[in-house]
Amino acid sequence: MISQEAEQRLQRSRKLATLLDGAWGIPHTPWRFGIDALLGLLPVAGDLVSALLGLIIVWQAHRLEAPRRLKLRMLANIGLDFLLGSIPIIGDIADIAYRKNIRNTDLLEAWLKK
């Protein structure tokens, strides 16, 4: 059973992940995007801000005393997205397709439910 504090942190992480990765849909497609994809349009600075915002979810995991391995995996997702974001056009597509924040929130939720 998940504690009330853990549930609240997970909900905050889920809201942030949705805002960053899936706030809006592309009409007539299953694709969703969020602020992360818009930030990715700004070379370097946008990807840096996106990575920093993604660290908030890792911080929530840290506050919940998640294992180091989980936090490293979450950081790897952020790092991969940052590297992909540095490639013109491919990085913009990756921001929509990879959805690192939702992935990280899913990892955190799976760990909490174990």
Residue frames as qw, qx, qy, qz and C-alpha x, y, z in Angstrom:
[[0.000, 0.889, 0.457, 0.000, 0.00, 0.00, 0.00],
 [0.402, 0.436, -0.010, 0.805, 1.28, 3.46, -0.92],
 [0.260, -0.473, -0.473, 0.697, 1.46, 6.04, 1.86],
 [0.178, 0.898, 0.379, -0.134, -0.46, 9.28, 1.58],
 [0.167, -0.797, 0.300, 0.497, 2.76, 11.27, 1.17],
 [0.375, -0.149, 0.766, 0.500, 3.96, 8.95, -1.59],
 [0.333, 0.614, 0.703, 0.136, 0.59, 9.20, -3.34],
 [0.063, 0.942, 0.139, -0.300, 0.74, 13.00, -3.22],
 [0.241, -0.623, 0.523, 0.530, 4.29, 13.08, -4.59],
 [0.395, 0.142, 0.824, 0.381, 3.31, 10.65, -7.32],
 [0.270, 0.797, 0.539, -0.037, 0.28, 12.78, -8.26],
 [0.040, -0.892, 0.140, 0.428, 2.47, 15.90, -8.44],
 [0.326, -0.359, 0.716, 0.502, 4.94, 14.03, -10.62],
 [0.391, 0.418, 0.790, 0.220, 2.15, 12.75, -12.88],
 [0.191, 0.909, 0.303, -0.213, 0.70, 16.27, -13.31],
 [0.132, -0.771, 0.398, 0.479, 4.13, 17.68, -14.16],
 [0.395, -0.104, 0.816, 0.410, 4.84, 14.81, -16.58],
 [0.373, 0.645, 0.663, 0.073, 1.51, 15.38, -18.33],
 [0.085, 0.941, 0.047, -0.325, 2.15, 19.11, -18.62],
 [0.199, -0.661, 0.568, 0.449, 5.65, 18.52, -19.99],
 [0.195, -0.175, 0.887, 0.380, 4.95, 15.54, -22.27],
 [0.028, 0.328, 0.891, 0.312, 1.27, 15.23, -23.08],
 [0.128, 0.410, 0.412, -0.804, -0.78, 18.33, -22.41],
 [0.513, 0.531, -0.049, -0.673, -2.06, 18.73, -25.97],
 [0.718, 0.162, 0.664, 0.133, -2.98, 16.32, -28.72],
 [0.031, 0.295, -0.548, -0.783, -2.21, 16.60, -32.42],
 [0.683, 0.284, 0.213, -0.638, -5.59, 16.41, -34.16],
 [0.881, 0.346, -0.142, -0.291, -6.44, 13.15, -35.93],
 [0.575, 0.405, -0.673, 0.231, -3.34, 11.39, -34.54],
 [0.783, -0.495, -0.366, 0.090, -2.56, 9.49, -31.35],
 [0.561, 0.200, -0.272, 0.756, 0.40, 11.85, -30.71],
 [0.352, -0.904, -0.244, 0.009, 0.45, 14.16, -27.72],
 [0.543, 0.336, -0.230, 0.735, 2.99, 16.83, -26.81],
 [0.423, -0.819, -0.330, 0.203, 3.64, 19.27, -24.03],
 [0.091, -0.976, 0.166, 0.109, 5.85, 22.10, -22.94],
 [0.663, -0.397, 0.522, 0.362, 8.92, 19.85, -23.31],
 [0.623, 0.412, 0.517, 0.419, 8.44, 19.66, -27.09],
 [0.166, 0.959, 0.154, 0.172, 8.03, 23.43, -27.30],
 [0.415, -0.828, 0.320, 0.199, 11.17, 24.01, -25.22],
 [0.759, -0.077, 0.519, 0.385, 13.01, 21.61, -27.53],
 [0.516, 0.767, 0.273, 0.267, 12.54, 24.07, -30.37],
 [0.088, -0.962, 0.253, -0.054, 15.00, 26.42, -28.63],
 [0.769, 0.374, -0.444, 0.268, 18.52, 25.20, -29.39],
 [0.470, 0.191, -0.634, 0.583, 20.53, 24.09, -26.34],
 [0.172, -0.192, 0.431, -0.865, 18.79, 26.35, -23.79],
 [0.738, -0.116, -0.133, -0.651, 15.41, 24.71, -24.34],
 [0.822, 0.026, -0.569, 0.018, 16.85, 21.22, -23.90],
 [0.305, 0.192, -0.633, 0.686, 18.69, 22.34, -20.77],
 [0.420, -0.181, 0.265, -0.849, 15.53, 23.82, -19.23],
 [0.835, -0.041, -0.345, -0.427, 13.63, 20.67, -20.20],
 [0.669, 0.096, -0.674, 0.298, 16.23, 18.49, -18.47],
 [0.037, 0.192, -0.542, 0.817, 16.12, 20.66, -15.36],
 [0.637, -0.145, 0.047, -0.756, 12.32, 20.40, -15.21],
 [0.838, 0.032, -0.519, -0.164, 12.63, 16.63, -15.60],
 [0.373, 0.227, -0.715, 0.546, 14.88, 16.54, -12.55],
 [0.464, -0.302, 0.276, -0.785, 11.89, 17.55, -10.40],
 [0.912, -0.083, -0.209, -0.342, 10.48, 14.05, -10.85],
 [0.707, 0.199, -0.572, 0.364, 13.84, 12.52, -9.92],
 [0.027, -0.360, 0.489, -0.794, 13.84, 14.75, -6.84],
 [0.748, -0.250, 0.052, -0.613, 10.41, 13.39, -5.88],
 [0.912, 0.052, -0.408, 0.015, 11.85, 9.86, -6.19],
 [0.418, 0.327, -0.567, 0.629, 14.79, 10.89, -4.00],
 [0.347, -0.359, 0.334, -0.800, 12.44, 12.32, -1.36],
 [0.894, -0.138, -0.041, -0.425, 10.58, 8.99, -1.35],
 [0.453, -0.546, 0.705, 0.011, 13.89, 7.21, -0.76],
 [0.895, 0.411, -0.048, -0.168, 13.80, 5.39, -4.09],
 [0.846, -0.247, 0.292, 0.373, 16.76, 3.09, -4.72],
 [0.173, -0.646, 0.402, 0.625, 19.83, 4.48, -6.42],
 [0.336, 0.069, 0.819, 0.460, 19.32, 2.18, -9.40],
 [0.224, 0.746, 0.627, 0.023, 15.87, 3.66, -10.08],
 [0.036, -0.910, -0.023, 0.412, 17.15, 7.23, -9.83],
 [0.294, -0.432, 0.612, 0.593, 20.06, 6.42, -12.15],
 [0.332, 0.362, 0.802, 0.340, 17.65, 4.96, -14.69],
 [0.119, 0.891, 0.412, -0.151, 15.53, 8.10, -14.48],
 [0.169, -0.792, 0.269, 0.522, 18.63, 10.26, -14.94],
 [0.380, -0.095, 0.755, 0.526, 19.64, 8.12, -17.94],
 [0.298, 0.672, 0.664, 0.138, 16.23, 8.84, -19.52],
 [0.002, -0.949, -0.092, 0.300, 16.82, 12.56, -19.04],
 [0.331, -0.575, 0.523, 0.535, 20.36, 12.31, -20.40],
 [0.421, 0.209, 0.778, 0.418, 19.25, 10.38, -23.49],
 [0.219, 0.845, 0.487, 0.015, 16.51, 12.91, -24.19],
 [0.156, -0.880, 0.145, 0.425, 19.04, 15.74, -23.76],
 [0.379, -0.319, 0.673, 0.549, 21.45, 14.10, -26.22],
 [0.355, 0.468, 0.748, 0.308, 18.70, 13.40, -28.76],
 [0.070, 0.915, 0.335, -0.214, 17.48, 16.96, -28.34],
 [0.251, -0.690, 0.325, 0.596, 20.83, 18.27, -29.53],
 [0.336, 0.070, 0.754, 0.560, 20.26, 16.77, -32.99],
 [0.306, 0.255, -0.080, -0.914, 18.30, 19.17, -35.22],
 [0.647, 0.038, -0.395, -0.652, 14.84, 17.94, -36.31],
 [0.633, -0.066, -0.770, 0.047, 15.42, 14.45, -34.88],
 [0.178, -0.037, -0.638, 0.748, 15.57, 16.00, -31.43],
 [0.416, -0.009, 0.067, -0.907, 12.23, 17.73, -31.95],
 [0.738, -0.048, -0.531, -0.413, 10.61, 14.46, -32.99],
 [0.518, -0.001, -0.774, 0.364, 12.25, 12.66, -30.06],
 [0.121, -0.087, 0.448, -0.881, 10.75, 15.17, -27.63],
 [0.686, -0.025, -0.074, -0.724, 7.28, 14.10, -28.74],
 [0.818, 0.090, -0.533, -0.198, 8.01, 10.38, -29.11],
 [0.483, 0.188, -0.738, 0.431, 10.30, 9.58, -26.16],
 [0.534, -0.660, -0.182, -0.496, 8.31, 11.31, -23.38],
 [0.461, 0.242, -0.685, 0.510, 10.98, 10.99, -20.68],
 [0.254, -0.274, 0.441, -0.816, 8.89, 12.55, -17.93],
 [0.843, -0.093, -0.053, -0.527, 5.99, 10.15, -18.36],
 [0.792, 0.191, -0.565, 0.130, 8.47, 7.26, -18.51],
 [0.236, 0.294, -0.641, 0.669, 10.10, 8.42, -15.29],
 [0.528, -0.220, 0.289, -0.767, 6.77, 8.83, -13.53],
 [0.904, 0.020, -0.291, -0.311, 5.75, 5.34, -14.66],
 [0.610, 0.246, -0.653, 0.376, 9.03, 3.97, -13.25],
 [0.093, -0.282, 0.540, -0.787, 8.40, 5.73, -9.94],
 [0.733, -0.132, 0.064, -0.664, 4.83, 4.46, -9.76],
 [0.866, 0.108, -0.481, -0.082, 5.89, 0.88, -10.54],
 [0.396, 0.257, -0.677, 0.564, 8.51, 1.04, -7.75],
 [0.331, -0.246, 0.396, -0.820, 6.00, 2.44, -5.27],
 [0.832, -0.053, -0.083, -0.546, 3.49, -0.32, -6.03],
 [0.635, 0.245, -0.724, 0.107, 6.04, -3.10, -5.47]]
